[in-house]
Amino acid sequence: MSIIATANSSNSFKPVPAGLHLARCYRIIDLGNQKTEYMGAVKMQRKVMLQFEVWSEDENGEPTKTDKGEPMSISKNYSLTLADKATLRKDLQTWRGRDFTSEELRGFNLKNVLGVWAMLSVTKSTGRDGKEYINIGAVMPVPPHVKKAGLPEAHNEPKMYSIDEHDEDLFQSFSDKLRAKIMASPEFQRKGISAQPAQSSPVDDDSDIPF
């Protein structure tokens, strides 16, 4: 399965605290084309989501765990493009510590980042609606001294979801809001996928480039 880049929604959800956190990309999700609006202009853009499990501590020195004792998770949506000013390109370049080559820009498989560790700069902000939002501000490589000390044992099995190769079991593990977003995409609708109702339940080379 390939996703190529070119030039639980409940009230008890615990957000990842702001700060710098060790994390691992455990899921890549194809969102299809989504409607976006910028400066009054509305257009459709192909989107993809990267989800990370977080291994860190909060401001009180407590592990960033859910009420179930599992690693917290955080995600970021991107336009599926490696254009000069694209956020996906910027984050991937800071993550791996170097720019893309011209050959890579012709087609980079996002599967390369699945299961890769990173340092996330998580920020807190207040939206126009007055609500508080937690966002991934930057994605950086894991420092050598952290790697040397040893990385945690991964919790989630790496998974990639593609609309073209729909996996119903994986799809059903998504939140209601995420499923609805994917189902609204023209790609999902054209496939004529009959998604079941939700089950209510709560490259390495000789350098240091991680992918």
NUVONU-510473 format. One record per residue (C-alpha): x, y, z; residue number from 1. Coordinates in steps of 0.05 Angstrom, whole numbers. Example, Ala and Ser with C-alpha at 12.3 -4.5 7.8 and 13.67 -1.06 7.14 Angstrom:
BEGIN
> u_v_w_num
> 246_-90_156_1
> 273_-21_143_2
END
This chain:
BEGIN
> u_v_w_num
> 0_0_0_1
> 27_69_-18_2
> 8_141_-5_3
> 52_184_-48_4
> 66_257_-36_5
> 90_299_-94_6
> 127_374_-113_7
> -238_179_403_8
> -282_240_402_9
> -309_237_473_10
> -315_288_528_11
> -264_251_570_12
> -209_258_518_13
> -144_281_550_14
> -103_328_506_15
> -27_322_501_16
> 3_378_543_17
> 41_434_509_18
> 116_423_506_19
> 169_380_473_20
> 151_306_470_21
> 181_241_445_22
> 131_209_398_23
> 123_155_345_24
> 83_158_281_25
> 37_98_285_26
> -18_114_235_27
> -24_149_168_28
> -94_162_143_29
> -117_181_73_30
> -172_233_81_31
> -187_242_7_32
> -202_310_-22_33
> -229_358_31_34
> -259_427_22_35
> -214_483_47_36
> -224_558_51_37
> -169_611_51_38
> -182_686_45_39
> -251_673_19_40
> -229_624_-35_41
> -258_553_-29_42
> -224_494_-62_43
> -214_419_-55_44
> -147_392_-32_45
> -123_321_-21_46
> -109_312_53_47
> -73_262_97_48
> -69_254_172_49
> -8_231_212_50
> -22_204_282_51
> 30_198_337_52
> 33_161_403_53
> 66_206_455_54
> 118_182_506_55
> 134_238_553_56
> 115_273_618_57
> 70_332_634_58
> 89_394_674_59
> 81_355_738_60
> 128_300_717_61
> 70_251_706_62
> 72_204_645_63
> 29_227_586_64
> -20_169_592_65
> -94_162_580_66
> -141_139_634_67
> -131_69_607_68
> -56_74_619_69
> -40_78_544_70
> 4_130_510_71
> -35_193_491_72
> -41_208_417_73
> -40_271_375_74
> -50_281_301_75
> -38_332_246_76
> -72_341_179_77
> -33_359_117_78
> -46_376_45_79
> -15_319_6_80
> 37_359_-31_81
> 112_373_-27_82
> 107_441_-59_83
> 158_493_-35_84
> 115_524_19_85
> 76_461_38_86
> 72_445_113_87
> 82_371_98_88
> 147_385_63_89
> 171_431_119_90
> 155_381_174_91
> 185_322_137_92
> 249_361_124_93
> 258_382_196_94
> 241_312_219_95
> 294_278_176_96
> 344_335_182_97
> 354_352_108_98
> 319_376_46_99
> 288_330_-6_100
> 327_314_-68_101
> 297_330_-135_102
> 285_256_-146_103
> 248_249_-79_104
> 204_308_-96_105
> 178_270_-157_106
> 146_220_-110_107
> 158_206_-36_108
> 121_148_-4_109
> 94_169_64_110
> 97_98_87_111
> 171_112_100_112
> 152_151_163_113
> 107_97_192_114
> 135_73_258_115
> 189_127_259_116
> 204_164_323_117
> 206_240_328_118
> 207_298_376_119
> 142_339_373_120
> 135_411_393_121
> 64_414_418_122
> 32_483_425_123
> -32_509_456_124
> -74_565_425_125
> -143_595_429_126
> -186_595_366_127
> -234_647_341_128
> -289_607_373_129
> -257_616_441_130
> -239_543_447_131
> -170_519_467_132
> -133_478_415_133
> -71_433_419_134
> -29_430_356_135
> 36_400_331_136
> 78_461_317_137
> 141_425_293_138
> 167_355_280_139
> 241_343_294_140
> 289_285_296_141
> 303_248_360_142
> 369_272_390_143
> 426_221_391_144
> 430_221_467_145
> 356_202_472_146
> 366_145_423_147
> 427_123_462_148
> 388_121_527_149
> 338_75_493_150
> 270_86_461_151
> 206_59_493_152
> 173_-5_469_153
> 122_17_417_154
> 49_9_437_155
> 8_15_374_156
> 15_-29_313_157
> 35_15_253_158
> -24_21_205_159
> -38_58_141_160
> -108_72_115_161
> -120_85_41_162
> -188_98_11_163
> -166_60_-51_164
> -152_-2_-8_165
> -207_7_43_166
> -198_-32_107_167
> -265_-35_143_168
> -237_-59_210_169
> -186_-3_211_170
> -238_47_188_171
> -284_28_245_172
> -228_42_296_173
> -230_115_277_174
> -272_167_314_175
> -342_185_289_176
> -316_253_267_177
> -258_224_228_178
> -301_172_193_179
> -350_226_173_180
> -294_268_144_181
> -268_211_102_182
> -338_189_80_183
> -351_260_55_184
> -293_258_7_185
> -309_248_-67_186
> -259_190_-70_187
> -296_151_-16_188
> -363_165_-49_189
> -338_145_-118_190
> -313_79_-90_191
> -384_63_-67_192
> -358_35_-1_193
> -413_10_43_194
> -383_27_111_195
> -417_-8_169_196
> -448_33_225_197
> -399_52_279_198
> -389_3_336_199
> -397_46_397_200
> -333_36_436_201
> -310_84_480_202
> 307_88_103_203
> 361_87_130_204
> 427_97_92_205
> 497_117_115_206
> 470_182_144_207
> 427_199_203_208
> 364_210_161_209
> 309_170_196_210
> 269_157_132_211
END
